[in-house]
Amino acid sequence: MSDNLVDALSSLYIGENLKTLRTERNLSTTDVAKIIDKSRQGYVNYENGSREISIKDLVTLSKFYNLSIDEIVRNPYNLTSKNILSYRAYEYDDENNLVGAPFIRIDNANADIIAVRLSETEIKFFWRTQVLNEGKEMLFTYKDMPFISKVYKERDGSLLFFLRDNPFRVPPKLKGEVVFIGVHFANLEKDYKVKGFF
């Protein structure tokens, strides 16, 4: 690939990423132009790829969006770039006032998170591990069947878990049939359906 083509693609990638970041946050081109102290048209030139963005403006926007510069300049059509979610955020200050906060960022770049859909309105998240976290809710298989339950190790070496609130013991000679997949660490629950949000 020629250097000119690489430069052109880089400008288009950056422009596409800038547009996505702006529109995901319901910002106008004028809003973002003010952040980098440019005219609206100056900023639009970055988005449409007709002008190369300066390092200074990249740094300013990366801080504003709470992202690395790499995340702004990379290929937006590469599926691995879709592992980061950012949400406008609020938090309570020391005086218990609700104030604007930095964007909340959810990063699954290492793909170590497993989601289990419980219903149309609830998802449980498990951090991938093959180690028993005793007393914690685990995602595991027993005889190739998946289960979610707290798991306890008994004195005799057997494992205890629960099926629909009924205890189930796995004898020591069969505990090799239990394969731990992940430990529960978070829930995501919504009150009603919103199109495009799980």
N, C-alpha and C positions, 0 to 999 in steps of 0.2 A: 504494500500500500504506500502511495506517495505521501510525503510529509504534508502537502497541501490538503489531501483528503483526510488524513488523520486530524489535522487542525480543524477542518470544517466539521467533521463528526464530533470532535470534542466540544466545539461551540454549540452544536445542536443538542448534544447530550446535556450540557450545562443548562441551556435554555429550557429544555423539556423539564429538567429537574426543578429549576427555579419556578416555572409555571405551575407544576404540580404542588410544590411546597406552598406557593402563594394561594392557589385556589382551595387546597385542603383546609386552609385556615381562614377562608373567606376574606382575604385581603385584596384590595385593589392594586393595580400597578402603581398608582399614585402613592398609596400607603408604603409600599416597599421602596419606591424611589426616595421618599423622605428619609427612610432608615439609612440609606447609603449616600444621602445628600446629593442626589442626581435629579435631573428633570424626569418627568414621566416618560418622555420619549427615549431618554438615555437608558432608562431601565428596560423599556420595551425592546430596545435593540439587543440587550443581553438575552432576553427571553426568546426572541426570534432568531438568534444566532448570527445577526448581521454585525455584531461588534463583540470583540473578545473582552471578557470581564477582567478587571484588574485584581491583583492579589489582595489589595486593601479591601475591595468590595466583597471578595470571596470570604475573607476573614470576618468582616462585619456581619455578613449574612449567615455564616456558619454559627457565629455566636448567637445571633437573633433566633435562628431555628433550632439551636441546641444540637447541632450535627457537626460531624467532622467535615473538613473540606473534601476528603475522599468521597463522602456520601453525596456531595453536591455535584462532583465532576464525573462520577462513574456512569456507565451505560445504564440508562433507566429501563432498558428492555431485558436486562439480565435478571433472571428470576431470583438470584440470590440477593438482589438489592431490595427485595420486597419483604425482608425479615424485620424491618424496623417500622414501628408505628409511633407517631407523635400526636399528643392531644393537648389542646389548650387547657390550662390548669388554673385552679384557684386553691388557696390554702388559708388556714386561720393563722393570724399573726399573734404576737404575745398578748395583745389586748382583746383577743377573740373576735377580731374583725376579719371578714372574708376579703382577701386581697388577691390580685393577680399573682401568678407564680410562673416559674419557668415551665416550658412544656414538659408534660410527663412523657417519657420515652420508654417504649417497650421494645426490647431488642432480643430477637431469637436468632442471632447470626450463627450461633453454634448448633442450632437445631437440637438442643438437648431437652426441649420441652415437648411433652406429649399431651394432647388435648383429648378429653373424653366428653362427648356430647351426651348429657343426661336427658335433655329435652330440648324443645325449640327455644327455651329461654334460659338454659343453664348449662355451663361447661365447667368441668373440673380440669385443672392443670397438674401434671405430674412432672417432676424433675427426673430425668433418666438416671437410674442407678440399678445396679444388680446386687446391691447390698441391702439386707433387711434393716429397716429402721424400726425397731421394735416399738409397738404401741402407736405408731403413725399409720395413717391410711396408706396402703400400698396398692399399686397396680401390679398384678402378677398373673402367671398362668400356673395351673395345676392340671397335669395330664393334658396339656395343650388347650385347656379351656381358660379364657380370661376371667379374672375376678378383681373386684375392688373391695378391700376390707383392711381393718387393722389386723396385724399379724403378731402373735406372741410366741416366743420360744419357751417350751415347757422344760422342767428339770430333767425329764427323761430324754430330751433331744427332739421330741415331737414338736410340730408347729400347730398352733391353734389360730383359726380364723373363723369368720362368721358368714353364713349364707342366710340371708333374710332373717337376721337376728338369731339364728340358731347356730350354736358352736359346732365347728367341724375340726377334727383332729387329723393331722397327717402324721402317721407313725414314722419314727426315725429312718426305717428302711426305705420309705418312699419320699423322704424330703428332697431328694434329688430331682423329683418330678415337679418341684416348685421352682419357677424361674421368675425372679423379681425383675420388673421392667422399670418402675418408677415410684417415687414417693410424692404424695399429695402436698402441694404448697400453695395453691390458690384456687379460688372460684371466680367465675364471671357469671353474673346473673342480670337479666334484664326484666323489667316489669311488663313489657309488651314487645311485640315484633316491630323491628325497624328494618326496612329493606336494606340489604347490603351489610348489616352488622350482625354477623354470625347468624 
